Amino acid sequence: MNHNIQIFRPTDRRSAFDGLPEGERALIHETTYTSDREDWAAERIAEQMFHILNAPEELLKEDELVLANNFRAQEHYSLSTGDVVDVDGTSFLCESFGWKEVRLTYLRTQDTYLCHA
């Protein structure tokens, strides 16, 4: 099953590590993740993206390595606290431990997204 993935990062470096849901986020990466598990919920797919974008290369399968390398080619090194992973329209904030579902609202005037708890 194919999943549309978007990754958003805080525009303010200070709030990048606070893990607070409120604040502006910029879209930094878009990809498609293909899962052979149809029973995985969106949050489980977000967790899988965390694994793919943070694990050492030797722990990744070939298709996962392609996703990780495409992400890193854009000068992104990992998925971090404060980032938001959107899976097929459902958004999750990466917290210090686990995920929190959030809403994103596009701010047309600034070409950014506002994150709401």
Secondary structure per residue as TSV (DSSP state, phi and psi in degrees):
chain	resnum	aa	ss	phi	psi
A	1	M	-	360.0	131.2
A	2	N	E	-87.7	138.3
A	3	H	E	-125.3	132.8
A	4	N	E	-83.4	125.4
A	5	I	E	-118.5	131.8
A	6	Q	E	-126.9	139.6
A	7	I	E	-120.2	131.3
A	8	F	E	-119.5	141.3
A	9	R	E	-124.3	143.2
A	10	P	E	-57.1	139.4
A	11	T	S	-79.8	-22.4
A	12	D	S	-98.0	115.1
A	13	R	H	-56.9	-34.1
A	14	R	H	-64.1	-42.3
A	15	S	H	-81.9	-4.1
A	16	A	H	-61.3	-33.6
A	17	F	T	-104.1	-5.0
A	18	D	T	-73.0	-28.0
A	19	G	-	72.0	17.9
A	20	L	-	-78.2	138.9
A	21	P	S	-69.9	-34.4
A	22	E	-	-71.0	146.0
A	23	G	E	127.9	167.2
A	24	E	E	-82.7	144.8
A	25	R	E	-130.8	144.6
A	26	A	E	-105.8	140.8
A	27	L	E	-72.3	119.1
A	28	I	E	-111.4	-17.1
A	29	H	E	-160.9	142.0
A	30	E	E	-132.4	140.6
A	31	T	E	-158.4	175.8
A	32	T	E	-120.1	130.3
A	33	Y	E	-111.1	127.7
A	34	T	E	-102.9	120.2
A	35	S	-	-111.9	140.0
A	36	D	S	-90.0	3.2
A	37	R	-	-106.0	103.5
A	38	E	T	-77.3	-13.9
A	39	D	T	-88.9	-1.8
A	40	W	-	-77.0	129.0
A	41	A	-	-78.0	167.3
A	42	A	H	-57.4	-39.5
A	43	E	H	-63.5	-35.7
A	44	R	H	-67.9	-34.4
A	45	I	H	-68.0	-40.4
A	46	A	H	-59.9	-42.1
A	47	E	H	-62.9	-39.0
A	48	Q	H	-65.3	-39.2
A	49	M	H	-64.3	-37.5
A	50	F	H	-59.1	-46.7
A	51	H	H	-59.2	-49.4
A	52	I	H	-60.6	-39.7
A	53	L	H	-88.9	-1.8
A	54	N	H	-124.5	-18.6
A	55	A	S	-75.8	151.9
A	56	P	-	-60.9	147.0
A	57	E	G	-54.0	-36.4
A	58	E	G	-68.7	-12.5
A	59	L	G	-94.8	-2.7
A	60	L	S	-99.2	145.9
A	61	K	-	-74.2	165.8
A	62	E	H	-56.4	-46.8
A	63	D	H	-67.7	-33.4
A	64	E	H	-69.0	-37.9
A	65	L	H	-62.9	-37.7
A	66	V	H	-61.4	-45.4
A	67	L	H	-60.7	-46.0
A	68	A	H	-63.4	-43.6
A	69	N	H	-66.6	-36.6
A	70	N	H	-64.6	-39.5
A	71	F	H	-64.0	-47.0
A	72	R	H	-71.0	-26.7
A	73	A	H	-63.9	-21.9
A	74	Q	T	-92.5	17.8
A	75	E	T	66.9	30.2
A	76	H	-	-106.0	134.4
A	77	Y	-	-106.4	-24.3
A	78	S	-	-163.7	169.3
A	79	L	-	-96.1	131.1
A	80	S	-	-129.9	167.5
A	81	T	T	-53.2	132.8
A	82	G	T	98.4	-20.2
A	83	D	-	-74.1	155.4
A	84	V	E	-119.3	131.7
A	85	V	E	-109.8	121.6
A	86	D	E	-102.2	124.4
A	87	V	E	-116.6	107.3
A	88	D	T	52.3	38.1
A	89	G	T	93.5	-2.8
A	90	T	E	-109.1	123.8
A	91	S	E	-104.8	140.2
A	92	F	E	-130.3	129.5
A	93	L	E	-84.9	129.2
A	94	C	E	-77.9	115.3
A	95	E	-	-100.9	177.2
A	96	S	S	-55.7	-34.7
A	97	F	S	-143.4	109.0
A	98	G	S	91.8	-160.3
A	99	W	E	-132.6	152.2
A	100	K	E	-130.2	126.6
A	101	E	E	-70.9	134.1
A	102	V	E	-134.8	171.5
A	103	R	E	-114.2	144.7
A	104	L	E	-116.1	134.8
A	105	T	E	-120.9	126.1
A	106	Y	E	-73.3	129.0
A	107	L	E	-102.7	95.1
A	108	R	T	-57.0	-38.5
A	109	T	T	-68.0	-24.3
A	110	Q	T	-115.1	-1.1
A	111	D	T	53.5	40.4
A	112	T	E	-132.2	177.9
A	113	Y	E	-121.9	137.4
A	114	L	E	-96.3	127.4
A	115	C	E	-95.9	134.3
A	116	H	E	-125.7	141.9
A	117	A	-	-73.4	360.0
